[in-house]
Structure formats: C-alpha cells, structure tokens
Amino acid sequence: MSESEAEPAVESTAGSERLSAAGSERLSAAGSEAESAAPAAAPAGAADVLGALVAEAAAKSGLVWVRPRGGSRAWGVWHAWHEGAVLVASGPGEQDLGDLGVDVDLILRSKDTGSRLVTVAASAQLLDPSSQEWTAAAEALAPGRLNSAALPAELPEHWRVTGVRITRFVPTGEAAEQPGSYDDASGAAPPAPSAATTSSWLPWHLRGRRGRRARKAAERRAREQHAANG
C-alpha cells in the first residue's frame, strides 16, 4: 500500500476522535446543568430519626400535652402509644380534652428529666365507637387506666356504654421543637378557669387540729392561772 492511500485513513480516524471528544463535552455539560437544576435532597434519615425520637418519648412517658395548632393552652393527658399514634380517652368519667380541632401539636417530655423534649405536628381523628379501630384503641388504653372501678378487660365495653371518646393523634413528622432547636419561652400558662377550690372551707378533723388544740389549751391554762392569782 502506498503512502497516499494510507493518509486519508489517518485523517478519518482523527476526525472521529475530534467528533467523539466534542460529543462527550456536550453530554458532560448537559449533565452538569441537569444536576444544578435538580432540587437538593433532604438529609437522609432525618425523618426517621425524628420518628424514632417521638416514638420513644411517647412510649416511655405516660403523659403528653396536646395543643391546638396556633393555640396558647395545652392539655396534659395520659395516653397510650399504639401503632404509631397517641391514643387518648376522654369524656364521661375520664379526662377532659375538649374540641381541639384536626391540626394539633403534641408536646412530649423526657422520661429522665421531665422537661420538654420534642414538639411535633399531628392530625387528630375521633374514632367511631362501632369500628374495629375504636375497639383496638380501647384495648390498648385499658391497661394504662389507673384507679378504675372496672377491670381492664371490662373497660372497653364500659367506655362504649358511657360514651367515652377515643381520639387518635398521628404525628405528621413536622417538628416545631426538638433537641438543638427549642423556643426560648418557658411555656408557662395560667391555670384554666375552674370551679374547683379548697379555700372556702377546711376539711373537718377528728378532735380538731393539733395547732388549734394547743392554742386552746394554752388559753385555758392562762385563764386558770389568772383565776388562781386572784
């Protein structure tokens, strides 16, 4: 083969290399633009960590505060943590919860310190007493009901007859407060209006109160001494 026949083949190969390089540059640039246009992904596992924190706090503590979204007052209630939700029994013969609406905040405390640990948004669902969900929730709540006249096995039916309401609060995964990010406010609130009082009368004690008996005895001795001195 002569040199004149070999040269076109070399030029063709070099042209192919130049075209391939140009195409690779265009594809790389397009890929970079697509990556820059894509939204940043949320930190992996952040939602799982918050969910685990809420589950642990709700399961270990028997008390949770429920606050209407945007409200100032929170209700402290005993509860049960069951299948990823906070269950609360309220109504006749049970704790007062009131109408909190659908969107609420759950304030969970630390079992070790008793202080506020996490505040998470939740949705409220009032369960139907005729549903299987209500029965399962009542059975989960019954063992945690203290000082009840009915046995735990009898409580679900007792609650159904007396009209006790069971509300299911499902955390949505949006935290208003969590470790490392707390509101500076104390969270203190004035007591809710109530007819309960202990200042109008004092309980009766058998044979009177110790301080009152001592005072009367001293007064009696003083009178006797005054009479003896004439």
Rosetta blueprint (number, residue, H / E / L):
1 M L
2 S L
3 E H
4 S H
5 E H
6 A H
7 E H
8 P H
9 A H
10 V H
11 E H
12 S H
13 T H
14 A H
15 G H
16 S H
17 E H
18 R H
19 L H
20 S H
21 A H
22 A H
23 G H
24 S H
25 E H
26 R H
27 L H
28 S H
29 A H
30 A H
31 G H
32 S H
33 E H
34 A H
35 E H
36 S H
37 A H
38 A L
39 P L
40 A L
41 A L
42 A L
43 P L
44 A L
45 G L
46 A H
47 A H
48 D H
49 V H
50 L H
51 G H
52 A H
53 L H
54 V H
55 A H
56 E H
57 A H
58 A H
59 A H
60 K H
61 S L
62 G L
63 L E
64 V E
65 W E
66 V E
67 R E
68 P E
69 R L
70 G L
71 G L
72 S L
73 R L
74 A L
75 W E
76 G E
77 V E
78 W E
79 H L
80 A E
81 W E
82 H E
83 E L
84 G L
85 A E
86 V E
87 L E
88 V E
89 A E
90 S E
91 G L
92 P L
93 G L
94 E L
95 Q E
96 D L
97 L L
98 G L
99 D L
100 L L
101 G L
102 V L
103 D E
104 V E
105 D E
106 L E
107 I E
108 L E
109 R E
110 S L
111 K L
112 D L
113 T L
114 G L
115 S L
116 R E
117 L E
118 V E
119 T E
120 V E
121 A E
122 A E
123 S E
124 A E
125 Q E
126 L E
127 L L
128 D L
129 P L
130 S L
131 S L
132 Q H
133 E H
134 W H
135 T H
136 A H
137 A H
138 A H
139 E H
140 A H
141 L H
142 A H
143 P H
144 G H
145 R L
146 L L
147 N L
148 S L
149 A L
150 A L
151 L L
152 P L
153 A L
154 E L
155 L H
156 P H
157 E H
158 H H
159 W H
160 R H
161 V H
162 T H
163 G L
164 V L
165 R E
166 I E
167 T E
168 R E
169 F E
170 V E
171 P E
172 T E
173 G E
174 E E
175 A E
176 A E
177 E E
178 Q E
179 P L
180 G L
181 S E
182 Y L
183 D L
184 D L
185 A L
186 S L
187 G L
188 A L
189 A L
190 P L
191 P L
192 A L
193 P L
194 S L
195 A L
196 A L
197 T L
198 T L
199 S L
200 S L
201 W L
202 L L
203 P L
204 W L
205 H L
206 L L
207 R L
208 G L
209 R L
210 R H
211 G H
212 R H
213 R H
214 A H
215 R H
216 K H
217 A H
218 A H
219 E H
220 R H
221 R H
222 A H
223 R H
224 E H
225 Q H
226 H H
227 A H
228 A H
229 N L
230 G L
